Amino acid sequence: MKDICTLFKEIFGAPPEAVCSAAGRVNLIGEHVDYCGGKVLPAALTLKCRVAVRKNGRNSVRIAATDIPDRAEIDYADLSAYRGLQWGRYQAGVADEMKRAGYRLVGCDMLYECSVPFGAGLSSSAAIEVATAYALAKAGGNAIDKPALAVLCQRAENDYCGVSCGIMDQYASANGVAGHAMLLDCATLHCEQIPLDLGDCALVLANCNKPHSLVASRYNERRQQVEAALKAARELFPVQTLAALTPDMLEACRPRMKEVVYRRARHVVTECGRVSRSAEVLRRGGLEEFGKLLNASHISLRDDYDVTGPELDALAQAAWERPECLGSRMTGAGFGGCTVSLVKKAGIGAFIEHVGAAYRAAVGRDASFYIAETADGIVEEALS
Ligand code: GLA
């Protein structure tokens, strides 16, 4: 394949002035708690969205991609017009939010190359949003505040694209540090980088390759359910977030909640406990215990939060059968996407063989596997 600069020149007639990228992420633990004010533990990945940029002297952004033929031109004067675009609405949403927030915007040509697989729960959309925001902010000569860019990108996804996502993905994509997982408090945005020392283990991602459908509507439904839980809890306790409830407080609230709402809340409360414990054990290299917490997280997402589905359950189940696997769980929004497994490096080949075969037998489809490697969130490349 041609490199991004050569292709840029072919498409737009001149070489790019900058190439930058934003990372995809894997969430180690703390699933479906970011929008409940909980803590999460994601890491930015080497899988990323790269974008090559050149100012074009117009009042618009022209976008193209290395792997799909779609092109779009997004006019700064008419930013609300692109919500229906399959390719381009994330960029338009980001530009729209940046305009509202008072950024200086200049017309740009942009070519995207994304190695984060789409629909895999590894935040390809956040990577596109953050790469776009960073590139446009730079091109316009604006001061860069990465946490603020992440919040802006989340708003674009909420308001422009209609997904009520939390802050985790955009924050990890913008602020990740290679070799670390970030313990991010989603209520305060306080962020602590924790060295990710996995000893003789690695993180193996297994993509169930399920064509995803209705993820946004089912995701938004979960959000409504936890909002109902918070409303019920606040009849008894002056809490700001569901994550602030202890297990005992939740039990006291149970009679005020529908059964399904209670189960959703129980996932959130127990998952928050597992995140704190994970951060603690990871700091002292307690990988065995971390693995058990991963398993417990999957079970809670399956039984209480109901976001796993047969594909992710089959992948986790097959992983749990392997002696070289210390723990495995779904990662991301669920309903499809990936599992993340903590696996002894020496056993990775056998692990992939077993999980791949078991998944094919159970579901009739092939899974894809990646060894997760961490990276910095936003990177600006030197141009040769
Ligand atoms: C998606 C959302 C995140 C988070 C996860 C679930 O990735 O974008 O905000 O809610 O699902 O943990």
Boltz pocket constraint, residues with backbone or C-beta under 6 A from the ligand:
constraints:
  - pocket:
      binder: B
      contacts: [[A, 27], [A, 30], [A, 31], [A, 32], [A, 33], [A, 34], [A, 35], [A, 121], [A, 165], [A, 166], [A, 167], [A, 168], [A, 169], [A, 332], [A, 333], [A, 334]]
      max_distance: 6.0
